[in-house]
Every structure is written in structure tokens, then in C-alpha cells.
Amino acid sequence: MLLAAGLIAALAAPLSTPAAAQDAPPPPSGGRSYSPLPGYGILLVLGGVVVAVSLWSSKRSHQDL
């Protein structure tokens, strides 16, 4: 019983210290934000290439069986 009480006290101690109430991190600097559209375009082109290669009919012969 004493061990359980000590364990509870050890786990609850960090929650009551001033370290838990730190200041919020600084806001991010106002750097340039980029549009996601070029990335979406590249994704669309690469996805189209993958689909086209997947659907491309293969030139199989009678020897492939």
C-alpha cells in the first residue's frame, strides 16, 4: 500500500510543478508561404504516368503461357 501511494505521488509531482506551466512557444516567423498547386500538378502528372503504364497493353506472344 505504501508503494502504491509513493508511486502515485511520484507520478503526480511533475504535474504540480511550475515547469508544467511554461510559456507558449514563440509564433513562427512570417516567412513566405508557397502555393501547393505546383506540387499537386506534379502529383497529377506522375499519377497519370503510373496509370498509363499500368494500363498499357503488353505485347505478349504465345510463348508466355
PDBQT receptor file of N, H, CA, C and O in Angstrom, charges set to zero:
ATOM      1  N   MET A   1       0.832  -1.192   0.000  1.00  0.00    +0.000 N 
ATOM      2  CA  MET A   1       0.000   0.000   0.000  1.00  0.00    +0.000 C 
ATOM      3  C   MET A   1       0.875   1.253   0.000  1.00  0.00    +0.000 C 
ATOM      4  O   MET A   1       0.580   2.237  -0.678  1.00  0.00    +0.000 OA
ATOM      5  N   LEU A   2       1.955   1.192   0.775  1.00  0.00    +0.000 N 
ATOM      6  H   LEU A   2       2.194   0.392   1.326  1.00  0.00    +0.000 HD
ATOM      7  CA  LEU A   2       2.868   2.322   0.841  1.00  0.00    +0.000 C 
ATOM      8  C   LEU A   2       3.553   2.535  -0.512  1.00  0.00    +0.000 C 
ATOM      9  O   LEU A   2       3.803   3.671  -0.916  1.00  0.00    +0.000 OA
ATOM     10  N   LEU A   3       3.853   1.441  -1.203  1.00  0.00    +0.000 N 
ATOM     11  H   LEU A   3       3.650   0.518  -0.875  1.00  0.00    +0.000 HD
ATOM     12  CA  LEU A   3       4.479   1.530  -2.519  1.00  0.00    +0.000 C 
ATOM     13  C   LEU A   3       3.534   2.182  -3.525  1.00  0.00    +0.000 C 
ATOM     14  O   LEU A   3       3.971   2.988  -4.347  1.00  0.00    +0.000 OA
ATOM     15  N   ALA A   4       2.259   1.849  -3.473  1.00  0.00    +0.000 N 
ATOM     16  H   ALA A   4       1.904   1.194  -2.806  1.00  0.00    +0.000 HD
ATOM     17  CA  ALA A   4       1.279   2.438  -4.389  1.00  0.00    +0.000 C 
ATOM     18  C   ALA A   4       1.127   3.925  -4.121  1.00  0.00    +0.000 C 
ATOM     19  O   ALA A   4       1.021   4.709  -5.064  1.00  0.00    +0.000 OA
ATOM     20  N   ALA A   5       1.113   4.330  -2.860  1.00  0.00    +0.000 N 
ATOM     21  H   ALA A   5       1.199   3.693  -2.094  1.00  0.00    +0.000 HD
ATOM     22  CA  ALA A   5       0.989   5.744  -2.520  1.00  0.00    +0.000 C 
ATOM     23  C   ALA A   5       2.218   6.517  -2.996  1.00  0.00    +0.000 C 
ATOM     24  O   ALA A   5       2.091   7.640  -3.485  1.00  0.00    +0.000 OA
ATOM     25  N   GLY A   6       3.391   5.932  -2.859  1.00  0.00    +0.000 N 
ATOM     26  H   GLY A   6       3.494   5.020  -2.462  1.00  0.00    +0.000 HD
ATOM     27  CA  GLY A   6       4.611   6.579  -3.331  1.00  0.00    +0.000 C 
ATOM     28  C   GLY A   6       4.642   6.692  -4.846  1.00  0.00    +0.000 C 
ATOM     29  O   GLY A   6       5.117   7.688  -5.391  1.00  0.00    +0.000 OA
ATOM     30  N   LEU A   7       4.134   5.666  -5.527  1.00  0.00    +0.000 N 
ATOM     31  H   LEU A   7       3.748   4.856  -5.084  1.00  0.00    +0.000 HD
ATOM     32  CA  LEU A   7       4.090   5.691  -6.981  1.00  0.00    +0.000 C 
ATOM     33  C   LEU A   7       3.130   6.763  -7.482  1.00  0.00    +0.000 C 
ATOM     34  O   LEU A   7       3.433   7.471  -8.442  1.00  0.00    +0.000 OA
ATOM     35  N   ILE A   8       1.990   6.883  -6.844  1.00  0.00    +0.000 N 
ATOM     36  H   ILE A   8       1.744   6.308  -6.064  1.00  0.00    +0.000 HD
ATOM     37  CA  ILE A   8       1.025   7.917  -7.229  1.00  0.00    +0.000 C 
ATOM     38  C   ILE A   8       1.605   9.301  -6.980  1.00  0.00    +0.000 C 
ATOM     39  O   ILE A   8       1.438  10.202  -7.803  1.00  0.00    +0.000 OA
ATOM     40  N   ALA A   9       2.282   9.478  -5.856  1.00  0.00    +0.000 N 
ATOM     41  H   ALA A   9       2.418   8.747  -5.187  1.00  0.00    +0.000 HD
ATOM     42  CA  ALA A   9       2.886  10.777  -5.545  1.00  0.00    +0.000 C 
ATOM     43  C   ALA A   9       4.000  11.099  -6.535  1.00  0.00    +0.000 C 
ATOM     44  O   ALA A   9       4.167  12.257  -6.918  1.00  0.00    +0.000 OA
ATOM     45  N   ALA A  10       4.759  10.099  -6.952  1.00  0.00    +0.000 N 
ATOM     46  H   ALA A  10       4.624   9.159  -6.640  1.00  0.00    +0.000 HD
ATOM     47  CA  ALA A  10       5.852  10.337  -7.897  1.00  0.00    +0.000 C 
ATOM     48  C   ALA A  10       5.320  10.694  -9.282  1.00  0.00    +0.000 C 
ATOM     49  O   ALA A  10       5.922  11.504  -9.988  1.00  0.00    +0.000 OA
ATOM     50  N   LEU A  11       4.201  10.099  -9.672  1.00  0.00    +0.000 N 
ATOM     51  H   LEU A  11       3.712   9.442  -9.098  1.00  0.00    +0.000 HD
ATOM     52  CA  LEU A  11       3.627  10.399 -10.975  1.00  0.00    +0.000 C 
ATOM     53  C   LEU A  11       2.892  11.737 -10.986  1.00  0.00    +0.000 C 
ATOM     54  O   LEU A  11       2.840  12.402 -12.021  1.00  0.00    +0.000 OA
ATOM     55  N   ALA A  12       2.327  12.136  -9.857  1.00  0.00    +0.000 N 
ATOM     56  H   ALA A  12       2.370  11.595  -9.016  1.00  0.00    +0.000 HD
ATOM     57  CA  ALA A  12       1.570  13.380  -9.799  1.00  0.00    +0.000 C 
ATOM     58  C   ALA A  12       2.456  14.593  -9.536  1.00  0.00    +0.000 C 
ATOM     59  O   ALA A  12       2.037  15.720  -9.798  1.00  0.00    +0.000 OA
ATOM     60  N   ALA A  13       3.658  14.393  -9.031  1.00  0.00    +0.000 N 
ATOM     61  H   ALA A  13       3.998  13.477  -8.818  1.00  0.00    +0.000 HD
ATOM     62  CA  ALA A  13       4.533  15.509  -8.690  1.00  0.00    +0.000 C 
ATOM     63  C   ALA A  13       4.891  16.386  -9.889  1.00  0.00    +0.000 C 
ATOM     64  O   ALA A  13       4.850  17.608  -9.753  1.00  0.00    +0.000 OA
ATOM     65  N   PRO A  14       5.237  15.837 -11.052  1.00  0.00    +0.000 N 
ATOM     66  CA  PRO A  14       5.581  16.717 -12.174  1.00  0.00    +0.000 C 
ATOM     67  C   PRO A  14       4.402  17.555 -12.674  1.00  0.00    +0.000 C 
ATOM     68  O   PRO A  14       4.604  18.597 -13.298  1.00  0.00    +0.000 OA
ATOM     69  N   LEU A  15       3.190  17.111 -12.408  1.00  0.00    +0.000 N 
ATOM     70  H   LEU A  15       3.026  16.265 -11.901  1.00  0.00    +0.000 HD
ATOM     71  CA  LEU A  15       2.022  17.857 -12.865  1.00  0.00    +0.000 C 
ATOM     72  C   LEU A  15       1.782  19.115 -12.045  1.00  0.00    +0.000 C 
ATOM     73  O   LEU A  15       1.138  20.048 -12.525  1.00  0.00    +0.000 OA
ATOM     74  N   SER A  16       2.288  19.158 -10.818  1.00  0.00    +0.000 N 
ATOM     75  H   SER A  16       2.811  18.400 -10.428  1.00  0.00    +0.000 HD
ATOM     76  CA  SER A  16       2.029  20.299  -9.955  1.00  0.00    +0.000 C 
ATOM     77  C   SER A  16       3.193  21.286  -9.902  1.00  0.00    +0.000 C 
ATOM     78  O   SER A  16       3.106  22.294  -9.202  1.00  0.00    +0.000 OA
ATOM     79  N   THR A  17       4.265  21.020 -10.617  1.00  0.00    +0.000 N 
ATOM     80  H   THR A  17       4.335  20.201 -11.186  1.00  0.00    +0.000 HD
ATOM     81  CA  THR A  17       5.418  21.913 -10.588  1.00  0.00    +0.000 C 
ATOM     82  C   THR A  17       5.241  23.054 -11.576  1.00  0.00    +0.000 C 
ATOM     83  O   THR A  17       4.462  22.934 -12.521  1.00  0.00    +0.000 OA
ATOM     84  N   PRO A  18       5.949  24.156 -11.376  1.00  0.00    +0.000 N 
ATOM     85  CA  PRO A  18       5.845  25.283 -12.319  1.00  0.00    +0.000 C 
ATOM     86  C   PRO A  18       6.363  24.948 -13.715  1.00  0.00    +0.000 C 
ATOM     87  O   PRO A  18       6.057  25.666 -14.668  1.00  0.00    +0.000 OA
ATOM     88  N   ALA A  19       7.136  23.879 -13.855  1.00  0.00    +0.000 N 
ATOM     89  H   ALA A  19       7.384  23.296 -13.082  1.00  0.00    +0.000 HD
ATOM     90  CA  ALA A  19       7.646  23.514 -15.178  1.00  0.00    +0.000 C 
ATOM     91  C   ALA A  19       6.517  23.118 -16.116  1.00  0.00    +0.000 C 
ATOM     92  O   ALA A  19       6.654  23.243 -17.333  1.00  0.00    +0.000 OA
ATOM     93  N   ALA A  20       5.399  22.640 -15.566  1.00  0.00    +0.000 N 
ATOM     94  H   ALA A  20       5.288  22.538 -14.577  1.00  0.00    +0.000 HD
ATOM     95  CA  ALA A  20       4.273  22.244 -16.412  1.00  0.00    +0.000 C 
ATOM     96  C   ALA A  20       3.548  23.464 -16.968  1.00  0.00    +0.000 C 
ATOM     97  O   ALA A  20       2.820  23.349 -17.954  1.00  0.00    +0.000 OA
ATOM     98  N   ALA A  21       3.734  24.623 -16.358  1.00  0.00    +0.000 N 
ATOM     99  H   ALA A  21       4.326  24.716 -15.558  1.00  0.00    +0.000 HD
ATOM    100  CA  ALA A  21       3.036  25.836 -16.798  1.00  0.00    +0.000 C 
ATOM    101  C   ALA A  21       3.999  26.772 -17.518  1.00  0.00    +0.000 C 
ATOM    102  O   ALA A  21       4.084  27.952 -17.179  1.00  0.00    +0.000 OA
ATOM    103  N   GLN A  22       4.718  26.261 -18.502  1.00  0.00    +0.000 N 
ATOM    104  H   GLN A  22       4.648  25.303 -18.778  1.00  0.00    +0.000 HD
ATOM    105  CA  GLN A  22       5.672  27.076 -19.234  1.00  0.00    +0.000 C 
ATOM    106  C   GLN A  22       4.939  27.989 -20.209  1.00  0.00    +0.000 C 
ATOM    107  O   GLN A  22       3.763  27.802 -20.521  1.00  0.00    +0.000 OA
ATOM    108  N   ASP A  23       5.692  28.990 -20.677  1.00  0.00    +0.000 N 
ATOM    109  H   ASP A  23       6.647  29.142 -20.424  1.00  0.00    +0.000 HD
ATOM    110  CA  ASP A  23       5.124  29.893 -21.669  1.00  0.00    +0.000 C 
ATOM    111  C   ASP A  23       4.953  29.172 -22.994  1.00  0.00    +0.000 C 
ATOM    112  O   ASP A  23       5.624  28.178 -23.269  1.00  0.00    +0.000 OA
ATOM    113  N   ALA A  24       4.049  29.684 -23.804  1.00  0.00    +0.000 N 
ATOM    114  H   ALA A  24       3.503  30.492 -23.581  1.00  0.00    +0.000 HD
ATOM    115  CA  ALA A  24       3.813  29.108 -25.121  1.00  0.00    +0.000 C 
ATOM    116  C   ALA A  24       5.013  29.388 -26.018  1.00  0.00    +0.000 C 
ATOM    117  O   ALA A  24       5.711  30.381 -25.813  1.00  0.00    +0.000 OA
ATOM    118  N   PRO A  25       5.265  28.543 -26.997  1.00  0.00    +0.000 N 
ATOM    119  CA  PRO A  25       6.396  28.792 -27.895  1.00  0.00    +0.000 C 
ATOM    120  C   PRO A  25       6.142  30.044 -28.728  1.00  0.00    +0.000 C 
ATOM    121  O   PRO A  25       4.990  30.430 -28.931  1.00  0.00    +0.000 OA
ATOM    122  N   PRO A  26       7.193  30.672 -29.205  1.00  0.00    +0.000 N 
ATOM    123  CA  PRO A  26       7.004  31.890 -29.992  1.00  0.00    +0.000 C 
ATOM    124  C   PRO A  26       6.299  31.568 -31.311  1.00  0.00    +0.000 C 
ATOM    125  O   PRO A  26       6.435  30.459 -31.828  1.00  0.00    +0.000 OA
ATOM    126  N   PRO A  27       5.562  32.510 -31.848  1.00  0.00    +0.000 N 
ATOM    127  CA  PRO A  27       4.889  32.250 -33.125  1.00  0.00    +0.000 C 
ATOM    128  C   PRO A  27       5.916  32.107 -34.241  1.00  0.00    +0.000 C 
ATOM    129  O   PRO A  27       7.008  32.670 -34.156  1.00  0.00    +0.000 OA
ATOM    130  N   PRO A  28       5.580  31.369 -35.272  1.00  0.00    +0.000 N 
ATOM    131  CA  PRO A  28       6.540  31.198 -36.368  1.00  0.00    +0.000 C 
ATOM    132  C   PRO A  28       6.793  32.511 -37.084  1.00  0.00    +0.000 C 
ATOM    133  O   PRO A  28       5.933  33.391 -37.133  1.00  0.00    +0.000 OA
ATOM    134  N   SER A  29       7.985  32.621 -37.636  1.00  0.00    +0.000 N 
ATOM    135  H   SER A  29       8.683  31.906 -37.596  1.00  0.00    +0.000 HD
ATOM    136  CA  SER A  29       8.312  33.844 -38.353  1.00  0.00    +0.000 C 
ATOM    137  C   SER A  29       7.456  33.937 -39.607  1.00  0.00    +0.000 C 
ATOM    138  O   SER A  29       7.065  32.919 -40.178  1.00  0.00    +0.000 OA
ATOM    139  N   GLY A  30       7.172  35.133 -40.024  1.00  0.00    +0.000 N 
ATOM    140  H   GLY A  30       7.490  35.960 -39.560  1.00  0.00    +0.000 HD
ATOM    141  CA  GLY A  30       6.296  35.345 -41.173  1.00  0.00    +0.000 C 
ATOM    142  C   GLY A  30       7.000  35.109 -42.482  1.00  0.00    +0.000 C 
ATOM    143  O   GLY A  30       7.093  36.015 -43.311  1.00  0.00    +0.000 OA
ATOM    144  N   GLY A  31       7.496  33.912 -42.684  1.00  0.00    +0.000 N 
ATOM    145  H   GLY A  31       7.420  33.176 -42.011  1.00  0.00    +0.000 HD
ATOM    146  CA  GLY A  31       8.189  33.574 -43.928  1.00  0.00    +0.000 C 
ATOM    147  C   GLY A  31       7.208  33.467 -45.087  1.00  0.00    +0.000 C 
ATOM    148  O   GLY A  31       5.991  33.541 -44.915  1.00  0.00    +0.000 OA
ATOM    149  N   ARG A  32       7.770  33.294 -46.251  1.00  0.00    +0.000 N 
ATOM    150  H   ARG A  32       8.759  33.235 -46.391  1.00  0.00    +0.000 HD
ATOM    151  CA  ARG A  32       6.949  33.200 -47.459  1.00  0.00    +0.000 C 
ATOM    152  C   ARG A  32       6.190  31.878 -47.463  1.00  0.00    +0.000 C 
ATOM    153  O   ARG A  32       6.774  30.817 -47.239  1.00  0.00    +0.000 OA
ATOM    154  N   SER A  33       4.900  31.948 -47.716  1.00  0.00    +0.000 N 
ATOM    155  H   SER A  33       4.426  32.810 -47.898  1.00  0.00    +0.000 HD
ATOM    156  CA  SER A  33       4.115  30.726 -47.846  1.00  0.00    +0.000 C 
ATOM    157  C   SER A  33       3.922  30.427 -49.327  1.00  0.00    +0.000 C 
ATOM    158  O   SER A  33       3.564  31.306 -50.111  1.00  0.00    +0.000 OA
ATOM    159  N   TYR A  34       4.159  29.205 -49.686  1.00  0.00    +0.000 N 
ATOM    160  H   TYR A  34       4.450  28.491 -49.049  1.00  0.00    +0.000 HD
ATOM    161  CA  TYR A  34       4.097  28.799 -51.078  1.00  0.00    +0.000 C 
ATOM    162  C   TYR A  34       2.767  28.133 -51.378  1.00  0.00    +0.000 C 
ATOM    163  O   TYR A  34       2.141  27.542 -50.499  1.00  0.00    +0.000 OA
ATOM    164  N   SER A  35       2.345  28.237 -52.627  1.00  0.00    +0.000 N 
ATOM    165  H   SER A  35       2.853  28.718 -53.341  1.00  0.00    +0.000 HD
ATOM    166  CA  SER A  35       1.107  27.615 -53.070  1.00  0.00    +0.000 C 
ATOM    167  C   SER A  35       1.329  26.111 -53.258  1.00  0.00    +0.000 C 
ATOM    168  O   SER A  35       2.374  25.699 -53.760  1.00  0.00    +0.000 OA
ATOM    169  N   PRO A  36       0.362  25.298 -52.863  1.00  0.00    +0.000 N 
ATOM    170  CA  PRO A  36       0.516  23.853 -53.053  1.00  0.00    +0.000 C 
ATOM    171  C   PRO A  36       0.176  23.397 -54.474  1.00  0.00    +0.000 C 
ATOM    172  O   PRO A  36       0.324  22.215 -54.784  1.00  0.00    +0.000 OA
ATOM    173  N   LEU A  37      -0.270  24.295 -55.333  1.00  0.00    +0.000 N 
ATOM    174  H   LEU A  37      -0.390  25.255 -55.081  1.00  0.00    +0.000 HD
ATOM    175  CA  LEU A  37      -0.709  23.892 -56.667  1.00  0.00    +0.000 C 
ATOM    176  C   LEU A  37       0.388  23.266 -57.530  1.00  0.00    +0.000 C 
ATOM    177  O   LEU A  37       0.102  22.284 -58.216  1.00  0.00    +0.000 OA
ATOM    178  N   PRO A  38       1.623  23.770 -57.538  1.00  0.00    +0.000 N 
ATOM    179  CA  PRO A  38       2.652  23.077 -58.333  1.00  0.00    +0.000 C 
ATOM    180  C   PRO A  38       2.895  21.638 -57.867  1.00  0.00    +0.000 C 
ATOM    181  O   PRO A  38       3.105  20.743 -58.686  1.00  0.00    +0.000 OA
ATOM    182  N   GLY A  39       2.866  21.430 -56.595  1.00  0.00    +0.000 N 
ATOM    183  H   GLY A  39       2.695  22.157 -55.930  1.00  0.00    +0.000 HD
ATOM    184  CA  GLY A  39       3.027  20.065 -56.073  1.00  0.00    +0.000 C 
ATOM    185  C   GLY A  39       1.878  19.169 -56.481  1.00  0.00    +0.000 C 
ATOM    186  O   GLY A  39       2.087  18.003 -56.817  1.00  0.00    +0.000 OA
ATOM    187  N   TYR A  40       0.659  19.704 -56.457  1.00  0.00    +0.000 N 
ATOM    188  H   TYR A  40       0.489  20.651 -56.184  1.00  0.00    +0.000 HD
ATOM    189  CA  TYR A  40      -0.498  18.929 -56.899  1.00  0.00    +0.000 C 
ATOM    190  C   TYR A  40      -0.385  18.609 -58.388  1.00  0.00    +0.000 C 
ATOM    191  O   TYR A  40      -0.762  17.520 -58.822  1.00  0.00    +0.000 OA
ATOM    192  N   GLY A  41       0.133  19.555 -59.169  1.00  0.00    +0.000 N 
ATOM    193  H   GLY A  41       0.440  20.439 -58.816  1.00  0.00    +0.000 HD
ATOM    194  CA  GLY A  41       0.308  19.312 -60.593  1.00  0.00    +0.000 C 
ATOM    195  C   GLY A  41       1.304  18.196 -60.858  1.00  0.00    +0.000 C 
ATOM    196  O   GLY A  41       1.067  17.332 -61.702  1.00  0.00    +0.000 OA
ATOM    197  N   ILE A  42       2.421  18.214 -60.134  1.00  0.00    +0.000 N 
ATOM    198  H   ILE A  42       2.614  18.916 -59.448  1.00  0.00    +0.000 HD
ATOM    199  CA  ILE A  42       3.421  17.158 -60.287  1.00  0.00    +0.000 C 
ATOM    200  C   ILE A  42       2.834  15.812 -59.875  1.00  0.00    +0.000 C 
ATOM    201  O   ILE A  42       3.071  14.797 -60.529  1.00  0.00    +0.000 OA
ATOM    202  N   LEU A  43       2.069  15.810 -58.790  1.00  0.00    +0.000 N 
ATOM    203  H   LEU A  43       1.876  16.635 -58.259  1.00  0.00    +0.000 HD
ATOM    204  CA  LEU A  43       1.423  14.587 -58.327  1.00  0.00    +0.000 C 
ATOM    205  C   LEU A  43       0.457  14.052 -59.375  1.00  0.00    +0.000 C 
ATOM    206  O   LEU A  43       0.397  12.844 -59.605  1.00  0.00    +0.000 OA
ATOM    207  N   LEU A  44      -0.295  14.937 -60.006  1.00  0.00    +0.000 N 
ATOM    208  H   LEU A  44      -0.247  15.918 -59.818  1.00  0.00    +0.000 HD
ATOM    209  CA  LEU A  44      -1.256  14.542 -61.021  1.00  0.00    +0.000 C 
ATOM    210  C   LEU A  44      -0.537  13.955 -62.239  1.00  0.00    +0.000 C 
ATOM    211  O   LEU A  44      -0.964  12.933 -62.777  1.00  0.00    +0.000 OA
ATOM    212  N   VAL A  45       0.543  14.592 -62.672  1.00  0.00    +0.000 N 
ATOM    213  H   VAL A  45       0.890  15.422 -62.235  1.00  0.00    +0.000 HD
ATOM    214  CA  VAL A  45       1.298  14.095 -63.828  1.00  0.00    +0.000 C 
ATOM    215  C   VAL A  45       1.908  12.732 -63.521  1.00  0.00    +0.000 C 
ATOM    216  O   VAL A  45       1.793  11.811 -64.329  1.00  0.00    +0.000 OA
ATOM    217  N   LEU A  46       2.552  12.592 -62.373  1.00  0.00    +0.000 N 
ATOM    218  H   LEU A  46       2.645  13.341 -61.717  1.00  0.00    +0.000 HD
ATOM    219  CA  LEU A  46       3.170  11.309 -62.026  1.00  0.00    +0.000 C 
ATOM    220  C   LEU A  46       2.121  10.221 -61.838  1.00  0.00    +0.000 C 
ATOM    221  O   LEU A  46       2.337   9.072 -62.225  1.00  0.00    +0.000 OA
ATOM    222  N   GLY A  47       0.993  10.578 -61.247  1.00  0.00    +0.000 N 
ATOM    223  H   GLY A  47       0.817  11.511 -60.933  1.00  0.00    +0.000 HD
ATOM    224  CA  GLY A  47      -0.093   9.603 -61.106  1.00  0.00    +0.000 C 
ATOM    225  C   GLY A  47      -0.628   9.171 -62.455  1.00  0.00    +0.000 C 
ATOM    226  O   GLY A  47      -0.930   7.995 -62.657  1.00  0.00    +0.000 OA
ATOM    227  N   GLY A  48      -0.750  10.118 -63.391  1.00  0.00    +0.000 N 
ATOM    228  H   GLY A  48      -0.505  11.074 -63.227  1.00  0.00    +0.000 HD
ATOM    229  CA  GLY A  48      -1.190   9.780 -64.736  1.00  0.00    +0.000 C 
ATOM    230  C   GLY A  48      -0.212   8.859 -65.440  1.00  0.00    +0.000 C 
ATOM    231  O   GLY A  48      -0.620   7.947 -66.158  1.00  0.00    +0.000 OA
ATOM    232  N   VAL A  49       1.080   9.093 -65.240  1.00  0.00    +0.000 N 
ATOM    233  H   VAL A  49       1.412   9.835 -64.657  1.00  0.00    +0.000 HD
ATOM    234  CA  VAL A  49       2.087   8.222 -65.837  1.00  0.00    +0.000 C 
ATOM    235  C   VAL A  49       1.973   6.812 -65.275  1.00  0.00    +0.000 C 
ATOM    236  O   VAL A  49       2.057   5.839 -66.026  1.00  0.00    +0.000 OA
ATOM    237  N   VAL A  50       1.785   6.690 -63.977  1.00  0.00    +0.000 N 
ATOM    238  H   VAL A  50       1.717   7.480 -63.367  1.00  0.00    +0.000 HD
ATOM    239  CA  VAL A  50       1.663   5.370 -63.349  1.00  0.00    +0.000 C 
ATOM    240  C   VAL A  50       0.442   4.641 -63.885  1.00  0.00    +0.000 C 
ATOM    241  O   VAL A  50       0.519   3.453 -64.197  1.00  0.00    +0.000 OA
ATOM    242  N   VAL A  51      -0.687   5.338 -63.996  1.00  0.00    +0.000 N 
ATOM    243  H   VAL A  51      -0.749   6.303 -63.743  1.00  0.00    +0.000 HD
ATOM    244  CA  VAL A  51      -1.911   4.709 -64.504  1.00  0.00    +0.000 C 
ATOM    245  C   VAL A  51      -1.735   4.328 -65.972  1.00  0.00    +0.000 C 
ATOM    246  O   VAL A  51      -2.155   3.245 -66.381  1.00  0.00    +0.000 OA
ATOM    247  N   ALA A  52      -1.124   5.196 -66.764  1.00  0.00    +0.000 N 
ATOM    248  H   ALA A  52      -0.782   6.075 -66.432  1.00  0.00    +0.000 HD
ATOM    249  CA  ALA A  52      -0.931   4.900 -68.184  1.00  0.00    +0.000 C 
ATOM    250  C   ALA A  52      -0.028   3.688 -68.384  1.00  0.00    +0.000 C 
ATOM    251  O   ALA A  52      -0.317   2.835 -69.223  1.00  0.00    +0.000 OA
ATOM    252  N   VAL A  53       1.057   3.601 -67.627  1.00  0.00    +0.000 N 
ATOM    253  H   VAL A  53       1.292   4.294 -66.945  1.00  0.00    +0.000 HD
ATOM    254  CA  VAL A  53       1.952   2.452 -67.751  1.00  0.00    +0.000 C 
ATOM    255  C   VAL A  53       1.255   1.186 -67.279  1.00  0.00    +0.000 C 
ATOM    256  O   VAL A  53       1.475   0.113 -67.840  1.00  0.00    +0.000 OA
ATOM    257  N   SER A  54       0.421   1.297 -66.261  1.00  0.00    +0.000 N 
ATOM    258  H   SER A  54       0.242   2.169 -65.805  1.00  0.00    +0.000 HD
ATOM    259  CA  SER A  54      -0.283   0.120 -65.753  1.00  0.00    +0.000 C 
ATOM    260  C   SER A  54      -1.306  -0.396 -66.755  1.00  0.00    +0.000 C 
ATOM    261  O   SER A  54      -1.504  -1.606 -66.865  1.00  0.00    +0.000 OA
ATOM    262  N   LEU A  55      -1.942   0.483 -67.471  1.00  0.00    +0.000 N 
ATOM    263  H   LEU A  55      -1.781   1.466 -67.381  1.00  0.00    +0.000 HD
ATOM    264  CA  LEU A  55      -2.987   0.080 -68.415  1.00  0.00    +0.000 C 
ATOM    265  C   LEU A  55      -2.455  -0.187 -69.817  1.00  0.00    +0.000 C 
ATOM    266  O   LEU A  55      -3.207  -0.640 -70.680  1.00  0.00    +0.000 OA
ATOM    267  N   TRP A  56      -1.185   0.080 -70.061  1.00  0.00    +0.000 N 
ATOM    268  H   TRP A  56      -0.574   0.448 -69.360  1.00  0.00    +0.000 HD
ATOM    269  CA  TRP A  56      -0.590  -0.120 -71.379  1.00  0.00    +0.000 C 
ATOM    270  C   TRP A  56      -0.673  -1.603 -71.736  1.00  0.00    +0.000 C 
ATOM    271  O   TRP A  56      -0.302  -2.461 -70.935  1.00  0.00    +0.000 OA
ATOM    272  N   SER A  57      -1.152  -1.896 -72.920  1.00  0.00    +0.000 N 
ATOM    273  H   SER A  57      -1.454  -1.199 -73.571  1.00  0.00    +0.000 HD
ATOM    274  CA  SER A  57      -1.291  -3.296 -73.302  1.00  0.00    +0.000 C 
ATOM    275  C   SER A  57       0.085  -3.881 -73.585  1.00  0.00    +0.000 C 
ATOM    276  O   SER A  57       0.904  -3.283 -74.284  1.00  0.00    +0.000 OA
ATOM    277  N   SER A  58       0.316  -5.049 -73.033  1.00  0.00    +0.000 N 
ATOM    278  H   SER A  58      -0.349  -5.535 -72.465  1.00  0.00    +0.000 HD
ATOM    279  CA  SER A  58       1.610  -5.689 -73.234  1.00  0.00    +0.000 C 
ATOM    280  C   SER A  58       1.561  -6.515 -74.514  1.00  0.00    +0.000 C 
ATOM    281  O   SER A  58       0.513  -7.032 -74.901  1.00  0.00    +0.000 OA
ATOM    282  N   LYS A  59       2.690  -6.625 -75.145  1.00  0.00    +0.000 N 
ATOM    283  H   LYS A  59       3.542  -6.205 -74.831  1.00  0.00    +0.000 HD
ATOM    284  CA  LYS A  59       2.794  -7.366 -76.401  1.00  0.00    +0.000 C 
ATOM    285  C   LYS A  59       3.215  -8.796 -76.070  1.00  0.00    +0.000 C 
ATOM    286  O   LYS A  59       4.369  -9.172 -76.274  1.00  0.00    +0.000 OA
ATOM    287  N   ARG A  60       2.297  -9.569 -75.570  1.00  0.00    +0.000 N 
ATOM    288  H   ARG A  60       1.360  -9.263 -75.404  1.00  0.00    +0.000 HD
ATOM    289  CA  ARG A  60       2.620 -10.954 -75.197  1.00  0.00    +0.000 C 
ATOM    290  C   ARG A  60       2.465 -11.869 -76.406  1.00  0.00    +0.000 C 
ATOM    291  O   ARG A  60       1.633 -11.650 -77.287  1.00  0.00    +0.000 OA
ATOM    292  N   SER A  61       3.267 -12.862 -76.409  1.00  0.00    +0.000 N 
ATOM    293  H   SER A  61       3.943 -13.041 -75.693  1.00  0.00    +0.000 HD
ATOM    294  CA  SER A  61       3.189 -13.833 -77.508  1.00  0.00    +0.000 C 
ATOM    295  C   SER A  61       2.643 -15.147 -76.999  1.00  0.00    +0.000 C 
ATOM    296  O   SER A  61       2.329 -15.278 -75.816  1.00  0.00    +0.000 OA
ATOM    297  N   HIS A  62       2.530 -16.101 -77.866  1.00  0.00    +0.000 N 
ATOM    298  H   HIS A  62       2.785 -15.994 -78.827  1.00  0.00    +0.000 HD
ATOM    299  CA  HIS A  62       2.015 -17.406 -77.484  1.00  0.00    +0.000 C 
ATOM    300  C   HIS A  62       3.000 -18.171 -76.596  1.00  0.00    +0.000 C 
ATOM    301  O   HIS A  62       2.622 -19.177 -75.995  1.00  0.00    +0.000 OA
ATOM    302  N   GLN A  63       4.228 -17.728 -76.501  1.00  0.00    +0.000 N 
ATOM    303  H   GLN A  63       4.535 -16.911 -76.989  1.00  0.00    +0.000 HD
ATOM    304  CA  GLN A  63       5.230 -18.410 -75.703  1.00  0.00    +0.000 C 
ATOM    305  C   GLN A  63       5.200 -18.018 -74.229  1.00  0.00    +0.000 C 
ATOM    306  O   GLN A  63       5.899 -18.629 -73.421  1.00  0.00    +0.000 OA
ATOM    307  N   ASP A  64       4.402 -17.010 -73.860  1.00  0.00    +0.000 N 
ATOM    308  H   ASP A  64       3.834 -16.514 -74.517  1.00  0.00    +0.000 HD
ATOM    309  CA  ASP A  64       4.351 -16.556 -72.472  1.00  0.00    +0.000 C 
ATOM    310  C   ASP A  64       3.543 -17.485 -71.585  1.00  0.00    +0.000 C 
ATOM    311  O   ASP A  64       3.606 -17.365 -70.362  1.00  0.00    +0.000 OA
ATOM    312  N   LEU A  65       2.797 -18.396 -72.154  1.00  0.00    +0.000 N 
ATOM    313  H   LEU A  65       2.745 -18.494 -73.147  1.00  0.00    +0.000 HD
ATOM    314  CA  LEU A  65       1.985 -19.296 -71.351  1.00  0.00    +0.000 C 
ATOM    315  C   LEU A  65       2.867 -20.339 -70.792  1.00  0.00    +0.000 C 
ATOM    316  O   LEU A  65       2.400 -21.221 -70.072  1.00  0.00    +0.000 OA
TER     317      LEU A  65
